[in-house]
Amino acid sequence: MPEKFLVTDTVPDGFLEEFHKLGFETEYVAKMDTESLAPIVHLYQGIVINTSMNMDKTMIDKATKLKYILRPGSGLDNVDVAHAESKNILVLNSPEGNAHAVAEHALGLLLGLLNYIPRAFEQVKNFDWIRQPNTGTELKGKTVGIIGYGHTGSAFAKKLSGFETQILVYDKYKKDIQESFVSKATLQDIFELADIVSLHIPLNTETKYLVNDSFINSFLKPIYLLNTSRGGVADILSITNGLQTGKIKGAGLDVLENEQLKNYSQAEKNIFLNLIQAGNVIVTPHIAGWTK
């Protein structure tokens, strides 16, 4: 009898066919949530998870037949990897798969912020032709600090290299950075020199709320902040405070700590509204890595 895979994420054409060629049986339920998975997880030898699914110790213990956990994309913060591996479950992700898509999205967010593109378009839709207040800022000559120099961070740096920027990269765990278009930096260097900061780091105990009031107030210049990594690495309240005080000139966010907007409590709604009303902000619904 073939081993059975549950696929809970939207997958590209040909994905399921490749599983069938390898001899697996598949069941495709895109966008399944954790609550729906719990009663049936014991039926499968493999599962392709989505970003909203939590494969914690409790879920893994229920999955008595499980041999494989696959995560399209890079983040594994919703998987208890250590516990899975202790039960001889193979955990695989694909951090390189959407690196260029995420890098392009980050660049789009940045150009939108620098040139007030979303705000200007909203004004034009209202038949307001406003030029002077929407005067943009050139990317040329700016110093960009990239925090995290893995697949997406390096792809973003490469795309920035054609804009005549100075690119500083900080990665605590990457020692060998050889690209000629970047300069290896300390976090303090980025605090002192950066005009723009882009986050490309995983969410873990070390990076949780890395971006907080102290982090933001450490910059000598007001910055544009980009986050296409994980929402939990940046505290929304601190970003909002930074926007309100002028320490942050613009924020481009593709991720939030809680991305279930329709389930927000009134307190969460108020926090989110304060963020999007705080100034030059673009928020997109975790789509940076979703391209054709």
C-alpha positions as CSV (number, residue, x, y, z in Angstrom):
1,M,0.0,0.0,0.0
2,P,1.5,3.4,-1.0
3,E,2.4,5.9,1.7
4,K,-0.1,8.8,2.0
5,F,0.8,12.5,1.9
6,L,-1.6,15.2,3.0
7,V,-0.9,18.5,1.1
8,T,-2.3,21.5,3.0
9,D,-0.6,24.3,1.1
10,T,-1.2,25.8,-2.4
11,V,1.3,24.1,-4.7
12,P,2.4,24.8,-8.2
13,D,1.3,22.8,-11.3
14,G,3.1,19.4,-11.5
15,F,3.8,19.2,-7.7
16,L,1.3,16.4,-7.0
17,E,2.2,14.6,-10.2
18,E,5.8,14.4,-8.9
19,F,4.6,12.8,-5.7
20,H,2.7,10.3,-7.6
21,K,5.7,9.4,-9.7
22,L,7.6,8.7,-6.4
23,G,4.9,6.3,-5.4
24,F,3.0,8.4,-2.9
25,E,-0.8,8.7,-2.6
26,T,-1.8,12.3,-2.1
27,E,-4.8,14.1,-0.6
28,Y,-4.9,17.8,-1.4
29,V,-6.7,20.2,1.0
30,A,-5.2,23.6,0.5
31,K,-5.3,26.1,3.3
32,M,-6.2,23.5,6.0
33,D,-5.8,24.9,9.5
34,T,-4.4,23.3,12.6
35,E,-7.8,22.7,14.2
36,S,-8.9,20.7,11.1
37,L,-5.7,18.7,11.0
38,A,-5.7,17.4,14.5
39,P,-8.4,14.7,14.2
40,I,-6.9,13.2,11.0
41,V,-3.1,13.7,11.3
42,H,-2.7,10.1,12.4
43,L,-3.8,8.8,9.0
44,Y,-0.7,10.1,7.1
45,Q,2.9,9.2,6.6
46,G,3.7,12.6,5.2
47,I,2.4,16.2,5.3
48,V,3.1,19.3,3.4
49,I,2.3,22.1,5.8
50,N,1.3,25.8,5.3
51,T,2.4,28.8,7.2
52,S,-0.7,28.9,9.5
53,M,-0.4,25.3,10.6
54,N,1.3,24.6,13.9
55,M,3.2,21.3,14.0
56,D,4.0,21.5,17.7
57,K,4.8,18.6,20.1
58,T,1.2,17.8,20.7
59,M,0.4,17.6,17.0
60,I,3.5,15.5,16.2
61,D,2.6,13.1,19.0
62,K,-0.8,12.6,17.4
63,A,0.8,11.8,14.1
64,T,1.6,8.2,14.9
65,K,2.4,7.2,11.3
66,L,4.3,10.4,10.3
67,K,7.7,10.1,8.6
68,Y,7.9,13.4,6.6
69,I,7.1,17.0,7.2
70,L,7.6,19.3,4.2
71,R,7.5,23.0,4.2
72,P,7.4,24.9,0.9
73,G,9.4,28.0,1.6
74,S,12.0,28.8,4.2
75,G,10.4,29.2,7.7
76,L,10.2,26.3,10.1
77,D,9.1,28.4,13.2
78,N,5.8,26.6,13.2
79,V,7.4,23.1,13.5
80,D,9.0,21.6,16.6
81,V,11.9,20.4,14.6
82,A,13.8,18.9,17.6
83,H,10.8,16.8,18.7
84,A,10.1,15.7,15.1
85,E,13.6,14.5,14.6
86,S,13.5,12.7,18.0
87,K,10.7,10.6,16.6
88,N,12.7,10.0,13.3
89,I,10.5,12.3,11.3
90,L,12.3,13.9,8.4
91,V,11.7,17.7,8.3
92,L,12.5,19.5,5.0
93,N,12.1,23.0,3.7
94,S,13.1,24.9,0.6
95,P,14.7,28.2,1.6
96,E,16.1,28.8,-1.8
97,G,12.9,28.2,-3.7
98,N,11.3,31.6,-3.4
99,A,14.4,33.7,-2.5
100,H,14.2,35.8,-5.7
101,A,10.5,36.3,-5.4
102,V,10.9,37.6,-1.8
103,A,13.8,39.8,-2.9
104,E,11.8,41.4,-5.7
105,H,8.8,42.0,-3.3
106,A,11.1,43.7,-0.8
107,L,12.4,45.9,-3.6
108,G,8.9,46.7,-4.6
109,L,7.9,47.7,-1.1
110,L,11.0,49.9,-0.8
111,L,10.4,51.7,-4.1
112,G,6.7,52.2,-3.1
113,L,7.7,53.7,0.2
114,L,10.4,56.0,-1.2
115,N,8.1,57.4,-3.8
116,Y,4.8,57.4,-1.9
117,I,3.3,55.3,-4.7
118,P,0.3,53.8,-2.8
119,R,-0.6,57.1,-1.3
120,A,-0.3,59.0,-4.6
121,F,-2.5,56.4,-6.4
122,E,-5.2,56.7,-3.7
123,Q,-5.2,60.5,-4.1
124,V,-5.5,60.2,-7.9
125,K,-8.4,57.8,-7.6
126,N,-10.1,60.6,-5.7
127,F,-9.3,63.0,-8.5
128,D,-6.6,64.7,-6.5
129,W,-3.5,65.5,-8.5
130,I,-1.0,66.3,-5.8
131,R,2.7,66.5,-6.7
132,Q,4.8,68.4,-4.2
133,P,3.9,66.5,-1.0
134,N,4.6,63.3,-2.9
135,T,8.1,64.2,-3.8
136,G,10.1,60.9,-3.7
137,T,13.5,60.0,-2.4
138,E,16.1,58.4,-4.7
139,L,17.5,55.1,-3.8
140,K,20.8,55.9,-5.4
141,G,23.5,56.8,-2.8
142,K,21.6,55.3,0.2
143,T,23.1,52.9,2.7
144,V,21.1,49.7,3.0
145,G,21.5,47.4,6.0
146,I,20.5,43.8,5.4
147,I,20.1,41.7,8.5
148,G,20.3,38.0,7.7
149,Y,22.4,37.0,4.6
150,G,20.9,33.7,3.7
151,H,19.1,32.9,0.4
152,T,16.7,35.9,0.5
153,G,19.1,38.4,2.0
154,S,21.7,37.7,-0.6
155,A,19.1,37.8,-3.4
156,F,17.9,41.2,-2.2
157,A,21.5,42.5,-2.1
158,K,22.1,41.4,-5.6
159,K,19.0,43.2,-6.9
160,L,20.0,46.3,-5.0
161,S,23.5,46.3,-6.4
162,G,22.3,47.9,-9.7
163,F,20.9,50.9,-7.8
164,E,24.2,52.4,-6.8
165,T,23.7,51.8,-3.1
166,Q,26.1,50.9,-0.4
167,I,25.0,47.6,1.0
168,L,26.0,46.5,4.5
169,V,25.2,42.9,5.5
170,Y,25.1,41.5,9.1
171,D,24.7,37.8,9.7
172,K,25.9,36.5,13.0
173,Y,26.3,33.0,11.7
174,K,27.7,33.6,8.2
175,K,31.5,34.1,8.2
176,D,32.3,33.8,4.5
177,I,30.7,36.8,2.6
178,Q,32.6,37.3,-0.6
179,E,30.3,39.2,-3.0
180,S,32.0,42.4,-4.2
181,F,28.8,44.5,-4.1
182,V,28.3,44.1,-0.3
183,S,30.3,44.9,2.8
184,K,30.3,42.8,5.9
185,A,29.2,44.8,8.9
186,T,28.4,44.7,12.5
187,L,25.0,45.5,13.9
188,Q,26.5,48.7,15.3
189,D,27.7,49.7,11.8
190,I,24.1,49.4,10.6
191,F,22.8,51.4,13.5
192,E,25.3,54.2,12.6
193,L,25.2,54.2,8.8
194,A,21.9,52.8,7.5
195,D,19.2,54.7,5.7
196,I,17.2,51.5,5.0
197,V,17.0,48.3,6.9
198,S,15.7,45.0,5.6
199,L,15.1,41.9,7.7
200,H,15.8,38.4,6.3
201,I,16.0,36.2,9.4
202,P,14.2,33.2,10.8
203,L,11.9,33.5,13.9
204,N,13.4,31.9,16.9
205,T,14.1,32.7,20.6
206,E,17.1,34.8,19.5
207,T,15.3,36.9,17.0
208,K,11.8,37.2,18.6
209,Y,11.1,41.0,18.8
210,L,14.6,41.9,17.6
211,V,13.0,45.0,16.3
212,N,11.8,46.8,19.5
213,D,12.0,50.3,20.9
214,S,15.6,49.9,21.9
215,F,16.6,48.6,18.4
216,I,14.8,51.4,16.6
217,N,16.2,54.1,18.9
218,S,19.7,52.8,18.2
219,F,19.8,54.3,14.7
220,L,21.5,57.6,14.2
221,K,19.3,58.4,11.2
222,P,15.6,57.9,10.5
223,I,15.2,54.6,8.6
224,Y,13.0,52.9,6.1
225,L,12.2,49.4,7.6
226,L,11.3,46.3,5.5
227,N,10.2,43.0,6.9
228,T,9.6,40.1,4.5
229,S,10.8,37.4,7.0
230,R,8.6,36.6,10.0
231,G,6.2,38.9,11.8
232,G,7.4,37.9,15.2
233,V,10.8,39.4,14.7
234,A,9.4,42.9,14.8
235,D,7.1,44.4,17.5
236,I,4.2,46.3,15.8
237,L,3.9,48.6,18.7
238,S,7.5,49.6,18.4
239,I,7.2,50.1,14.7
240,T,4.1,52.3,15.2
241,N,6.0,54.3,17.9
242,G,8.9,54.7,15.5
243,L,6.7,56.0,12.7
244,Q,5.0,58.4,15.1
245,T,8.2,59.8,16.4
246,G,9.9,60.0,13.0
247,K,12.6,57.4,13.8
248,I,11.0,55.3,11.0
249,K,10.3,57.2,7.8
250,G,8.4,54.3,6.2
251,A,7.6,50.6,6.9
252,G,7.1,47.9,4.3
253,L,5.7,44.7,5.9
254,D,4.8,41.5,4.2
255,V,4.4,39.7,7.5
256,L,2.6,40.2,10.8
257,E,2.9,38.3,14.1
258,N,-0.8,37.4,13.8
259,E,-1.9,37.3,10.2
260,Q,-5.5,36.2,11.0
261,L,-6.9,39.7,10.6
262,K,-10.6,38.7,10.6
263,N,-10.1,37.0,14.0
264,Y,-8.5,40.0,15.7
265,S,-9.7,41.1,19.1
266,Q,-10.7,44.7,19.5
267,A,-7.3,45.4,21.1
268,E,-5.5,43.8,18.1
269,K,-7.6,45.8,15.7
270,N,-6.7,49.0,17.5
271,I,-3.0,48.1,17.3
272,F,-3.2,47.3,13.6
273,L,-5.2,50.5,12.8
274,N,-2.7,52.6,14.7
275,L,0.1,51.0,12.6
276,I,-1.5,51.6,9.2
277,Q,-2.6,55.1,10.2
278,A,0.8,56.1,11.6
279,G,2.4,57.3,8.3
280,N,4.1,55.9,5.3
281,V,3.2,52.2,5.6
282,I,2.6,49.4,3.2
283,V,1.3,46.0,4.4
284,T,0.9,43.1,2.1
285,P,-0.7,39.7,3.1
286,H,2.4,37.4,3.3
287,I,2.7,37.1,-0.5
288,A,6.3,38.0,-1.1
289,G,7.2,34.4,-1.9
290,W,4.0,33.7,-4.0
291,T,4.8,34.1,-7.6
292,K,4.3,32.2,-10.9
